[in-house]
Amino acid sequence: MKRRYLLLTLPLCSLLFSLCSSNGFAQKKSKNPPADGFNLAGSDAKAVAIADEVMDALGGRKAWDNTRVIRWNFFGNRRLTWDKWTGDVRVEGLRDNSVALVNINTGKGRFFKNGTEYTQPD
């Protein structure tokens, strides 16, 4: 009797588990799906978990994708403003009155100090 019960129970449990999995009940739906081309299988699981936590703290992938401009500062010395959509970055030296304008997509930029533009690379 025990053997018959076991033979009937295992396939039934397996069927229920597969149904739940296919409907998303057994899997947590990610708020941060991998971007196209991202190699999730070849990535460090701990690093992916940290990145997912950061994305959650930012409000989720949709909020991040819809955010155009981000501004932050480093210890009161520099203020950065980044336009994610154009790649334009403004770096302001708050102590030396300098401004660097650069586009991270093209690598082109300009530099000013005390309102004067410096055009020589050195």
C-alpha positions as a Markdown table, in Angstrom:
| # | Residue | x | y | z |
|---|---|---|---|---|
| 1 | Met | 0.0 | 0.0 | 0.0 |
| 2 | Lys | 2.8 | 2.4 | 0.9 |
| 3 | Arg | 4.5 | 1.7 | -2.4 |
| 4 | Arg | 1.3 | 2.4 | -4.4 |
| 5 | Tyr | 0.7 | 5.6 | -2.4 |
| 6 | Leu | 4.3 | 6.8 | -3.2 |
| 7 | Leu | 4.0 | 5.9 | -6.9 |
| 8 | Leu | 0.8 | 8.0 | -7.1 |
| 9 | Thr | 2.1 | 10.9 | -5.0 |
| 10 | Leu | 5.4 | 11.6 | -6.7 |
| 11 | Pro | 4.0 | 12.2 | -10.2 |
| 12 | Leu | 1.2 | 14.3 | -8.7 |
| 13 | Cys | 3.6 | 16.5 | -6.8 |
| 14 | Ser | 5.8 | 16.8 | -9.8 |
| 15 | Leu | 2.8 | 17.9 | -12.0 |
| 16 | Leu | 1.7 | 20.5 | -9.4 |
| 17 | Phe | 5.2 | 21.9 | -9.1 |
| 18 | Ser | 5.6 | 22.2 | -12.8 |
| 19 | Leu | 2.2 | 24.0 | -13.1 |
| 20 | Cys | 3.1 | 26.4 | -10.4 |
| 21 | Ser | 6.5 | 27.1 | -11.9 |
| 22 | Ser | 5.1 | 27.8 | -15.4 |
| 23 | Asn | 2.5 | 30.3 | -13.9 |
| 24 | Gly | 5.2 | 32.1 | -11.9 |
| 25 | Phe | 4.1 | 30.9 | -8.4 |
| 26 | Ala | 7.3 | 29.2 | -7.6 |
| 27 | Gln | 9.6 | 31.8 | -9.2 |
| 28 | Lys | 10.1 | 35.4 | -8.0 |
| 29 | Lys | 9.4 | 37.7 | -10.9 |
| 30 | Ser | 12.4 | 40.1 | -11.2 |
| 31 | Lys | 11.8 | 43.8 | -11.2 |
| 32 | Asn | 15.2 | 44.1 | -12.9 |
| 33 | Pro | 15.2 | 41.8 | -16.0 |
| 34 | Pro | 18.6 | 41.5 | -17.7 |
| 35 | Ala | 19.2 | 43.8 | -20.6 |
| 36 | Asp | 19.3 | 42.3 | -24.1 |
| 37 | Gly | 22.7 | 40.6 | -24.6 |
| 38 | Phe | 23.6 | 40.4 | -20.9 |
| 39 | Asn | 25.3 | 37.1 | -20.1 |
| 40 | Leu | 23.5 | 36.1 | -16.9 |
| 41 | Ala | 24.8 | 32.6 | -16.9 |
| 42 | Gly | 28.4 | 33.8 | -17.1 |
| 43 | Ser | 28.0 | 36.5 | -14.4 |
| 44 | Asp | 28.9 | 36.3 | -10.7 |
| 45 | Ala | 25.6 | 35.6 | -8.8 |
| 46 | Lys | 26.6 | 37.8 | -5.8 |
| 47 | Ala | 27.4 | 40.7 | -8.2 |
| 48 | Val | 24.0 | 40.3 | -9.9 |
| 49 | Ala | 22.3 | 40.3 | -6.5 |
| 50 | Ile | 24.0 | 43.5 | -5.5 |
| 51 | Ala | 23.1 | 45.1 | -8.8 |
| 52 | Asp | 19.5 | 44.0 | -8.4 |
| 53 | Glu | 19.5 | 45.6 | -4.9 |
| 54 | Val | 20.8 | 48.8 | -6.3 |
| 55 | Met | 18.3 | 48.9 | -9.1 |
| 56 | Asp | 15.5 | 48.3 | -6.5 |
| 57 | Ala | 16.8 | 51.2 | -4.4 |
| 58 | Leu | 16.6 | 53.4 | -7.5 |
| 59 | Gly | 13.0 | 52.5 | -8.0 |
| 60 | Gly | 13.3 | 49.6 | -10.4 |
| 61 | Arg | 14.4 | 49.3 | -14.0 |
| 62 | Lys | 11.5 | 51.3 | -15.5 |
| 63 | Ala | 12.3 | 54.3 | -13.2 |
| 64 | Trp | 16.0 | 54.0 | -14.0 |
| 65 | Asp | 15.3 | 53.9 | -17.8 |
| 66 | Asn | 13.0 | 56.9 | -17.6 |
| 67 | Thr | 15.5 | 59.0 | -15.6 |
| 68 | Arg | 17.3 | 61.4 | -17.9 |
| 69 | Val | 19.5 | 63.5 | -15.6 |
| 70 | Ile | 21.4 | 62.5 | -12.5 |
| 71 | Arg | 23.4 | 64.9 | -10.3 |
| 72 | Trp | 25.7 | 64.0 | -7.4 |
| 73 | Asn | 28.8 | 65.4 | -5.6 |
| 74 | Phe | 32.0 | 64.0 | -4.2 |
| 75 | Phe | 32.7 | 65.1 | -0.7 |
| 76 | Gly | 31.7 | 68.7 | -1.5 |
| 77 | Asn | 34.7 | 69.0 | -3.9 |
| 78 | Arg | 33.1 | 68.1 | -7.2 |
| 79 | Arg | 29.6 | 68.2 | -8.6 |
| 80 | Leu | 28.7 | 66.0 | -11.5 |
| 81 | Thr | 25.7 | 66.2 | -13.7 |
| 82 | Trp | 25.1 | 63.4 | -16.2 |
| 83 | Asp | 22.5 | 63.3 | -19.0 |
| 84 | Lys | 22.1 | 59.6 | -19.5 |
| 85 | Trp | 20.3 | 60.0 | -22.8 |
| 86 | Thr | 22.9 | 62.2 | -24.5 |
| 87 | Gly | 26.0 | 61.1 | -22.7 |
| 88 | Asp | 26.8 | 64.7 | -21.7 |
| 89 | Val | 28.6 | 65.1 | -18.3 |
| 90 | Arg | 29.4 | 68.3 | -16.5 |
| 91 | Val | 32.1 | 68.1 | -13.8 |
| 92 | Glu | 32.3 | 71.2 | -11.7 |
| 93 | Gly | 35.3 | 71.7 | -9.4 |
| 94 | Leu | 33.7 | 73.5 | -6.5 |
| 95 | Arg | 37.0 | 74.6 | -4.8 |
| 96 | Asp | 39.0 | 75.7 | -7.9 |
| 97 | Asn | 36.2 | 77.1 | -10.0 |
| 98 | Ser | 36.7 | 74.7 | -12.9 |
| 99 | Val | 34.2 | 73.1 | -15.3 |
| 100 | Ala | 34.8 | 70.1 | -17.6 |
| 101 | Leu | 32.2 | 69.3 | -20.2 |
| 102 | Val | 32.6 | 65.9 | -21.8 |
| 103 | Asn | 30.4 | 63.5 | -23.8 |
| 104 | Ile | 31.1 | 60.0 | -22.6 |
| 105 | Asn | 29.9 | 58.6 | -25.9 |
| 106 | Thr | 32.1 | 60.6 | -28.2 |
| 107 | Gly | 35.0 | 61.4 | -25.8 |
| 108 | Lys | 34.9 | 65.1 | -26.9 |
| 109 | Gly | 34.9 | 67.8 | -24.3 |
| 110 | Arg | 35.9 | 71.3 | -23.2 |
| 111 | Phe | 37.5 | 72.6 | -20.0 |
| 112 | Phe | 37.1 | 76.0 | -18.3 |
| 113 | Lys | 38.8 | 77.5 | -15.2 |
| 114 | Asn | 37.7 | 80.8 | -13.7 |
| 115 | Gly | 35.5 | 81.3 | -16.9 |
| 116 | Thr | 38.5 | 80.9 | -19.3 |
| 117 | Glu | 38.4 | 78.0 | -21.8 |
| 118 | Tyr | 41.6 | 76.0 | -22.0 |
| 119 | Thr | 42.1 | 74.5 | -25.5 |
| 120 | Gln | 45.6 | 73.1 | -25.2 |
| 121 | Pro | 45.6 | 69.4 | -24.1 |
| 122 | Asp | 48.6 | 69.9 | -21.7 |
